[in-house]
Amino acid sequence: MVVFPNAKINLGLNVVERRPDGYHNIETVFYPIGLSDVLEVAPSETCSDYSFSSSGIRLDGDPEDNLIVRAYHLLRSGYEFPAVDISLVKQIPFGAGLGGGSSDAAFMLKTLNELFELKITPRRMEKLAAMLGADCPVFIKNKPVFATGIGDVFTPLKLSLKGCFLLLVKPDIHVSTPDAYSLVVPEKPETSLSELIQRPMEEWKYCIKNDFEKSVFAKHPAIRAIKDELYSMGAVYASMSGSGSSVYGLFKSDFPESKLFDSCFVTGGILD
């Protein structure tokens, strides 16, 4: 069975408060986009547990630490199904604020559920996904949501960017999420993002922000330059996604090329 775990972008991100457990409460809008990995899962004829192989963007580290493998172990600890062969073509960049690893994990849960007819409900699937990561559950239903808590409490949104042009730029810069959080001063916004996102997109530039940008841009001016360039190209709205380092621009029509992005990972197209 072959599936295509897709990325997401954040439309706004407010760090609201620091929690007693050391995490932070946030509010953001998760919006799925078309950039995806390729995940293939099939019953194994050769192994008693699982096999895992990957191509595309290189995966470092022990496969046991990969979220796909962790999702497999999590589900197999509570449900009976055969050993599997897992193959991944990694195309979503790491350290980009695009949720690629979380999406891979969520799609692994959904694929095993469907492949072996485990009959796990979407609600139960979301609870399982939450054990793997705060934003993993958003990829179970894979629809735009307003997210609160640590990014794990979802409210459905009637929001469509269908027909908009997306340009996504990922420079060769790694942004540490813990470091990014350590430099943000939490503050509850006067107006909730859930209200601001309902305004016309032309107004988002002036009222919707990503709290990580201030400190990340100060440390990495090249990321700020990408956002500035997207606006100079005619973007209606541009923002860093998550804690970076990818930056996206939303356009009403097609956009010109930019030499500034020559050394970056660049993708885009019309949103569905």
Stockholm file with secondary structure:
# STOCKHOLM 1.0

chainA/1-272         MVVFPNAKINLGLNVVERRPDGYHNIETVFYPIGLSDVLEVAPSETCSDYSFSSSGIRLDGDPEDNLIVRAYHLLRSGYEFPAVDISLVKQIPFGAGLGGGSSDAAFMLKTLNELFELKITPRRMEKLAAMLGADCPVFIKNKPVFATGIGDVFTPLKLSLKGCFLLLVKPDIHVSTPDAYSLVVPEKPETSLSELIQRPMEEWKYCIKNDFEKSVFAKHPAIRAIKDELYSMGAVYASMSGSGSSVYGLFKSDFPESKLFDSCFVTGGILD
#=GR chainA/1-272 SS CEECCEEEEEEEEEEEEECTTSCEEEEEEEEEEEEECEEEEEECSSCSSEEEEEEESCCCSCGGGSHHHHHHHHHHTTSCCCCEEEEEEECSCSSSSSCHHHHHHHHHHHHHHHHTTCCCCHHHHHHHHHTTCTTTTHHHHTSCEEEETTTTEEEECCCCCTTCEEEEEECSCCCCHHHHHHTCCCCCCSSCHHHHTTSCHHHHHHHCCBTTHHHHHHHCHHHHHHHHHHHHTTCSEEEECTTSSCEEEEESSCCCCCGGGTTSEEEEEECC
#=GC SS_cons         CEECCEEEEEEEEEEEEECTTSCEEEEEEEEEEEEECEEEEEECSSCSSEEEEEEESCCCSCGGGSHHHHHHHHHHTTSCCCCEEEEEEECSCSSSSSCHHHHHHHHHHHHHHHHTTCCCCHHHHHHHHHTTCTTTTHHHHTSCEEEETTTTEEEECCCCCTTCEEEEEECSCCCCHHHHHHTCCCCCCSSCHHHHTTSCHHHHHHHCCBTTHHHHHHHCHHHHHHHHHHHHTTCSEEEECTTSSCEEEEESSCCCCCGGGTTSEEEEEECC
//
